[in-house]
Amino acid sequence: MLRKSHSNTLRLINIALLIALEIILTRFFSVTFPMVRIGFGFIPIAIVAIMYGPMWAGVTYAIADFIGMMLFPTGGGYFPGFTFSFFLVGIIYGFVLYGHTVTFKRAILASASAAILVHLLLNTYWLSILLGNSYIALLPIRIVKCAVMIPIEGVLIPLVYNSIFTKIPAFNRTIS
């Protein structure tokens, strides 16, 4: 029983630290344009997805988005549709990355799936609701954003995986 409690505590600590890192990377190390944000907040979520699976990654991304928006509001305020989108991205990352060796192909699959299904289709819909613009009018800039981010994520996710999980023994012990 003590070992199980220790494992749950360690998981929550790791996730809390990765939520903090996601907020920092998203809010302070991103380039934001009117309808597009390009950043590195996906890295901590990919780590959670690799370590703990889809549900934990989805919940982590949703919590990070909510806390980040409450602490550092941007744009027109909080919109729950984007939190749902981030939850879905975490779920997608988890299904593609959890329990598998993280390769460039697998990272591209995770990134492209999330980009097309969530960032391009769903988030563009949320933006059309919020901004009152036509969905079709928003698509070109959103397509460019996805085209830029898919290869960046495809390279960085396996790079981080190989840097952290293969070289730092503490991370290998935390995978459940």
N, C-alpha and C positions, 0 to 999 in steps of 0.2 A: 504494500500500500504506500509506503514511504517513497519508493522508487517512482511509482505512478504520479504521485503528487509533485515530486521533484521534476519529472518530465513535463507536466502541465505548467508548472511555474516557469521553467526554462523556456517553454514555447511562448508563453505570454510575454516574458521579458524580451525575447528575440523579436516578436511581432511588434511590441511597443517601440522598440528601438528602430525597427524598419519603418513603422508609421512616421516617426519623427524624421527619419532620413527622407522619406517620400515627400513630406511636407516641405522640408528645406530645399530639396532638389526641384520640386514643382514651383514653389513660390519665389525662390531666390535665384535659381539657376536655369530659368526658362526664358525663351524669347517669345513675347506675346504680341500678336498682331490682332486687329479687330475681331476676326473670326477664327483665328488659329493660334494655338500655343505649341511651341516646339520645345521640349525639355527632356529631362532624364528621370522623371518620377517613376517611370516604368521599371527601373532597375531594382529597387527594393521589393516591388510587387513580384517581379520574376523570381527573386530569391525566396520569397514566401511560397510562391507556387511550386518551386523546385523542392523546398524543404517540407512543406505541409499539405500541399494539394489544392484542389480547386476551391473548396468552400472557404478555407482559411484565406486564400489569396483574394477571393471576391469580397469577403467581409472586411479584410484588411484594407483593400483599396477604397471601399465605401466609407469606412471610418476615417481613413486618411483624408479623403475628399471633404467630408463633413467638417472635421476638425480644422483642416487647412482653410476652408472657406469661412468658418466662424472666426478664426484668428486673423486671417489676412484676406478679407473680402476683395473680390475683383469684379469688374463689370457691373452688372445690374443686381447683384446680390445672389443669394442662395437659390438654386433651382434643383429640386430633387431628381429631375430627369437625368442630370449629369451624374449624380451619385449612383443611380441605377446603372448607368452606362459603365461607370468604373467598376461596379460590382461584376457586371458581365465580362469586362476585360480580364479581371482577376480569375473568374471561372474559366475562361478560354485558356489563359496562360496555364492554369493548373491542370486542365485536361490534357494539354499538349506537352507540358514539361515535367509533370510529376511522375516519378517512377521510371524515367527514361534517362539515358545519357543525353546531355544537352549538346546538340550539334548545331552547326550553322543552319542546316536544313530544317531541323526541328524549331529553332528560334525564328526562322523566316516564316514557317507555317503558323506559329503562335502569333507573330506580329501581323502577318497578312490577314489572318482570320479576324483578329481583333480590329485591325484597321478597316477592313471592308465591312464587316457586320456591325461594328459599333461606331467607330470614329466617322466613317464615311456615311453610312446609312442612318443610324439612329441619332448621332450627335448633330448631323446636318438637319435632321427633322427638328430636334430641340432648338437649334439656332433659328430655324425658320419661324418657329412659334414665338421665340423671344424677340427676335428682331423685326418680325413682320415681313421678312423678305421671302421671295419665292424659293422653294426647295431647289429647283433647277438652277436658279441664279447663284446659289451658294456652292453648288457642286464643284465647279472648276478649281477654286482655291482649296477646297477640302481634298480634292484628288491630288493636288500638288503636295499638300501636307502629308498625306498618306504615302505618296511616292518617295518623299524625303525620309520619312520616319521608318518605313519597313526595312530598308537596308541598314540604317543606323542601329535599330533594335536587333536585327539579325546578326550584326557583328558584335555588339556590346554584350548581349545576353550570354553567349558562350564564352566570351572573353572574361566576364565577371565570374561565371561558373568555374572556369578553369583556374582563375586566379584565387578564388576564395575556397571552393570546395576541395580542390586537390592539394592546395598548399597550406591550408590552415586546419589542423586536426580538430579543433573545437567545433567547426561547422559540420564535419563528418559525423561527430557524435550526436549532434542535435537532430539529425534527420530521423524522423519516426516512420 
